[in-house]
Amino acid sequence: MPESINYWPLLGVATVIAGFALRRNPVLVVVIAGVVSALAAGIRVPDLLALLGQTFVENRTLLLFLLTLPVIGLLEHYGLREHARNWISGFRGLTLTRFQVAYLGLRQLLSMIGLTHVAGHPQTVRP
């Protein structure tokens, strides 16, 4: 007799669709969908919590990325863009040649002390 396939864990997909259709908080919807899928698959609650804890510890760098988003939001809220605009407008006499010489000089100074990856392409594309 062929083994029957358990389709109940797919309730998590339906939970995601319903949560997004109702415009709920995406993080909350995904977490609830994961819990629904796990419970429908027969995973016990202690095992589910252990899996969540293990995954959290293994992906700490993702958490660091997520923690920077509120900081950026606070900086934007308190006028980071306006302060940057005012600071940059103070460079009226700066020509492209002077800017490039100063930039390349700074990179040379930083590379002399071993900081070779500072002010590289990813850092200078979006300040």
ABEGO torsion letter per residue (X at the ends): XBBBBBAAAAAAAAAAAAAAAAGBBAAAAAAAAAAAAAAAAGBBAAAAAAAAAAAAAAAAAAAAAAAAAAAAAAAAAAGAAAAAAAAAAAAAABBAAAAAAAAAAAAAAAAAAGBAABGBAAAAABX
